[in-house]
Amino acid sequence: MTHYNGILMNSEEKKITDKNVQSLNARVHQLNTMVNHHAVRDSLTNAYNKRYSLVILQNEFNRALAQNKALSCLLMDIDQLEAINSQHGYFVGDLILTEISKCLHKHIQSSDVVSRFGDDEFFIILPEIDAGELERITGILVNSLEKCFVKDEEKNISIRAQITVGSSSLTSTTKTITDLIEQASQSLYAAKMAKKSHRKESV
């Protein structure tokens, strides 16, 4: 009789041990998922971080070359974010960044990639999008972002996000992803200068 009780106890102990192992494995998987998430995501905006976006861009660049596919990018800069932080506080600036990220994710395709590229910059990777299609997509994104605003409840004012956009597309002269990024950066700078010139003429 004792022998059988021992067998039953061992069986019960095994069930408990199996449950513990399953629970532990589930927890480890959850922790790994969290670690992986934080390793590739910007903690504020939940967009991909710059480091991971460069990995994705390189992969998409290689695929575009191998399969003769189009590839385009957008570099977006939030105008006067530093001034907004100074005047209204970093909380409001962070809200603007968060809302812009939400808006971008809402209007892009599942194959597109949004990343926070700098303190006030977002970078968007658009696989299989050529220069012609890029212009249309840029218009859609800019129009949607112009409607994006946050409220400073304490001062009872609304702050609308203002952005400047630069773009780049894969061409026969594009040799590396650095070329794509540099092209987008130069396009962004030109757009900023044009906007500044327009403001001077309006005064």
N, C-alpha and C positions, 0 to 999 in steps of 0.2 A: 504493500500500500504506500509506504514511504517512497518507494522507488517511483511509482506513478505520480505522486505529488511533486516529486523533484522534476519529473519530465514536464508537468503542467506549469510549474513555476518557471522553468527555463524557457518554455514556449511564450509565456506572458512577458517575461523579461526581454525576449527577442523582439516581441511586438513593440514594446516600449522603446527599445533601442532603435528599431527601424524608424519609428515615428520621430525620434530625436534626430536621427541622421537626415531624414527627409526635411524636417524643420530647419536644421542647420544648413543643408544644401540650398534650401529656398532662400534663407537669409543671406548666404554667401552670394547667390545669384543676384539678389536684390541690391546688395552692396556693390557688386561688380558693375551692375547696370548704372547705379548712381555715380560711381567713380568714372565710368566711361562717358556718362552724360556730362559731368563737370569738366572732363578733360577736353571735350570738343565744343562745349557751349559757353557763350558769354553769360555770366551769372545774372546780369541785370535784364538783358533783352531776350534771352533764350535763343538768340540767333547763334549761328556757328561762330567760333572765335577765328581770329585771323590765321593762326597756325594751321588749323584744320581746313580752313577754306583754301589755303594754298595747296594742300594735299589733294583736295577735290579738283581744284583748277588744273593741277598737273595731270590728273587722271583723265579729265575731260579733254584737255589739250592733246594728250596722246591718242585718245579715242578719235577725236576729230581728224587728226592727221592720218591715222591708220585707215579710217573709213571714209575719208573725204567728206566730212560733215562740217556744217557751220558751227561757229562758237562765238558768242558775244558776252560782253561784261558791262556792268554799270557801276560807277563809283559815285556815291551820293554824299554830299556834305551838308550838314545842318548849319544854316547861316546864323551867325551871332549866338551860338550856344553858350560861349563863354560869357557874353554880356548878359544873357538870360540867367545864367547861374549866379552872376554877381548881383543882379538886380532882384531876382526872385528867390534865389537859393538853389542849391543842388537838387533838392527834392523835386522841384518843378522841372529842372533840366533832365533829371532821370525819368520823369513822367513822359516828357517829350520823346526821349529815346525809346522808351517802352512802347508808346503808342505808334510811333513810326514803324517799329519792328512788327507790331501786330498788323498794321495796315499793309506793309509789304508782303507779309506771309499770306494775307487774305487775298491778294491780287496776283500772286505768281502761280505758275504751274508746279505740279508736284516734282517735276524733274529739275526745277530751278533751285538755286541755293542762295540764301541770304546770310551774310556774315557781318559782324561788327568789325570793321577794319581798323578803326582808330577811335579816339574819344568821341569825335563828332562825325564819323564816317561809316557808311554801310557799303558793302561790296556785294553785287549780285552776279552770279554766274548763270548764264542762259544757254544751255546746250542746244545745239541744232537751230539756233536763231541767227539769221544773217543780218547784215546791216540795214536792209530795207524793212524787215520785220521789227528790228530793234527800235526804229523810230516810232512805230505804232505803239509798241509796248511801253516805251519811255513816256509817251504822252498819257497813256492810261495810268501809269504809276504816279506821275507828277500831278495829274488831276485829282487822284484819290488822296495824295498826301497834302494837297492844298486845303483839303477839307478836314485835315487832322489837327485838332487843337486840344489843349488841356486847360483846366480852370485853376486859377490861384484863388481858392476859397477865402483865404485870409484878406486878400486885397480886392476880392470880388471882381476879378478881371479874367478874360480868356486870352490865352496865348496861342496863336496859330503858328504851326511849324512852317518855316521857310527853308527850302532846299535848293541846292545847285547840283546839277548832274553832269557827269562826264561819261563818255562811252568809248568802247573799243570793240572791234570785230576781227576775227582771224582772217588774215590775207596771205598772199604768197610771200610777203616779206616778213611775216611774223615768224621768228625763230624760236622764241622761248615764251614762257608765261610772263617773264619780266617785261617783255615787249608789250604784251597785252595790258599789263598793269600800268606801264609807263604811258602807253597811248591813252588810256582812260584818265590818268592823272593829268596829262597835258590838255586833254579835252575839258576836264573839270576846271583847270586853271583858266583856259580861254573863256569858258562860260562865266566864271567869276569876274574876269576883267570886263567882259561885255556887260554884265549886270551893273558893275560899278560905274562904267562909262554912261550907261543909260540913266542911272540915278543922278549923275552930275548934269546931264543934259536936261533933266526934268526940273532941276532947281532953278 
